[in-house]
Amino acid sequence: MGKSIIKVFLIAAMLVLGVAHSLPAWAQSAEMYAAFKQYRVLQKQGKYAEAVAFAQTFQELAKKEFGEAHTYYAASLNRRHCSHNWPIS
C-alpha cells in the first residue's frame, strides 16, 4: 500500500512539473503567434517578400515579450536571417 501511494505522488509531481514547465509557451501573445503563423504560410507558398514583414513582427514581439535570451527570440533572428537569403518572388 505504501509503495502505491509513493508512485501516485511521484506521477502527480511529474505532471505538475510538466505543466509548469510548459506555461511560458502558453503565455505568448495571440499577435506573436499570428505573425509567426502567417510568416510560415507565406514562406511555404514561396511568397518570400511578403513573409519578411511577418518575420520582422515575430522578431519584435518575441524580443518584447520574452527578452533577448529566450529561444523564441533566437528563432526569430534565424528566420529573419534566412529571409534575406531567399530568392526574390
RONUMI-566908 format. One record per residue (C-alpha): residue number from 1; residue in three letters; x, y, z. Coordinates in steps of 0.02 Angstrom, whole numbers, plus 50000, padded with zeros to 5 digits. Layout:
+------+------+-------+-------+-------+
: nuvo : kese :     x :     y :     z :
+------+------+-------+-------+-------+
:  NUM :  ALA :     X :     Y :     Z :
...
+------+------+-------+-------+-------+
END
This chain:
+------+------+-------+-------+-------+
: nuvo : kese :     x :     y :     z :
+------+------+-------+-------+-------+
:    1 :  MET : 50000 : 50000 : 50000 :
:    2 :  GLY : 50140 : 50121 : 50044 :
:    3 :  LYS : 50230 : 50094 : 49878 :
:    4 :  SER : 50073 : 50132 : 49777 :
:    5 :  ILE : 50048 : 50296 : 49870 :
:    6 :  ILE : 50227 : 50345 : 49831 :
:    7 :  LYS : 50202 : 50301 : 49647 :
:    8 :  VAL : 50043 : 50405 : 49638 :
:    9 :  PHE : 50131 : 50551 : 49722 :
:   10 :  LEU : 50279 : 50540 : 49602 :
:   11 :  ILE : 50166 : 50533 : 49450 :
:   12 :  ALA : 50066 : 50683 : 49512 :
:   13 :  ALA : 50226 : 50779 : 49545 :
:   14 :  MET : 50291 : 50742 : 49370 :
:   15 :  LEU : 50127 : 50800 : 49293 :
:   16 :  VAL : 50128 : 50962 : 49393 :
:   17 :  LEU : 50309 : 50997 : 49346 :
:   18 :  GLY : 50275 : 50958 : 49163 :
:   19 :  VAL : 50129 : 51079 : 49156 :
:   20 :  ALA : 50227 : 51214 : 49249 :
:   21 :  HIS : 50373 : 51194 : 49129 :
:   22 :  SER : 50263 : 51223 : 48977 :
:   23 :  LEU : 50175 : 51378 : 49044 :
:   24 :  PRO : 50291 : 51504 : 48957 :
:   25 :  ALA : 50240 : 51433 : 48788 :
:   26 :  TRP : 50058 : 51464 : 48832 :
:   27 :  ALA : 50100 : 51643 : 48882 :
:   28 :  GLN : 50141 : 51702 : 48706 :
:   29 :  SER : 50026 : 51833 : 48635 :
:   30 :  ALA : 49899 : 51797 : 48501 :
:   31 :  GLU : 49980 : 51933 : 48396 :
:   32 :  MET : 50151 : 51850 : 48402 :
:   33 :  TYR : 50077 : 51680 : 48360 :
:   34 :  ALA : 49977 : 51754 : 48216 :
:   35 :  ALA : 50132 : 51839 : 48144 :
:   36 :  PHE : 50230 : 51676 : 48152 :
:   37 :  LYS : 50088 : 51576 : 48076 :
:   38 :  GLN : 50066 : 51699 : 47932 :
:   39 :  TYR : 50253 : 51701 : 47903 :
:   40 :  ARG : 50254 : 51510 : 47887 :
:   41 :  VAL : 50104 : 51510 : 47768 :
:   42 :  LEU : 50183 : 51638 : 47652 :
:   43 :  GLN : 50353 : 51554 : 47659 :
:   44 :  LYS : 50278 : 51386 : 47611 :
:   45 :  GLN : 50187 : 51470 : 47466 :
:   46 :  GLY : 50351 : 51543 : 47404 :
:   47 :  LYS : 50294 : 51722 : 47440 :
:   48 :  TYR : 50459 : 51768 : 47521 :
:   49 :  ALA : 50449 : 51956 : 47501 :
:   50 :  GLU : 50281 : 51959 : 47590 :
:   51 :  ALA : 50341 : 51841 : 47727 :
:   52 :  VAL : 50483 : 51957 : 47779 :
:   53 :  ALA : 50366 : 52082 : 47862 :
:   54 :  PHE : 50288 : 51945 : 47968 :
:   55 :  ALA : 50459 : 51877 : 48016 :
:   56 :  GLN : 50506 : 52052 : 48073 :
:   57 :  THR : 50346 : 52069 : 48176 :
:   58 :  PHE : 50379 : 51899 : 48255 :
:   59 :  GLN : 50555 : 51955 : 48299 :
:   60 :  GLU : 50498 : 52119 : 48378 :
:   61 :  LEU : 50361 : 52037 : 48480 :
:   62 :  ALA : 50473 : 51893 : 48537 :
:   63 :  LYS : 50603 : 52018 : 48599 :
:   64 :  LYS : 50471 : 52124 : 48686 :
:   65 :  GLU : 50379 : 51979 : 48768 :
:   66 :  PHE : 50521 : 51860 : 48811 :
:   67 :  GLY : 50684 : 51957 : 48800 :
:   68 :  GLU : 50843 : 51929 : 48700 :
:   69 :  ALA : 50896 : 51775 : 48799 :
:   70 :  HIS : 50741 : 51673 : 48754 :
:   71 :  THR : 50737 : 51538 : 48621 :
:   72 :  TYR : 50589 : 51621 : 48533 :
:   73 :  TYR : 50695 : 51775 : 48504 :
:   74 :  ALA : 50840 : 51668 : 48441 :
:   75 :  ALA : 50721 : 51579 : 48322 :
:   76 :  SER : 50657 : 51745 : 48260 :
:   77 :  LEU : 50834 : 51803 : 48221 :
:   78 :  ASN : 50863 : 51643 : 48123 :
:   79 :  ARG : 50703 : 51669 : 48024 :
:   80 :  ARG : 50750 : 51849 : 47983 :
:   81 :  HIS : 50923 : 51793 : 47928 :
:   82 :  CYS : 50851 : 51657 : 47817 :
:   83 :  SER : 50725 : 51779 : 47744 :
:   84 :  HIS : 50868 : 51885 : 47674 :
:   85 :  ASN : 50938 : 51734 : 47584 :
:   86 :  TRP : 50776 : 51685 : 47497 :
:   87 :  PRO : 50755 : 51705 : 47310 :
:   88 :  ILE : 50653 : 51859 : 47263 :
:   89 :  SER : 50474 : 51811 : 47220 :
+------+------+-------+-------+-------+
END
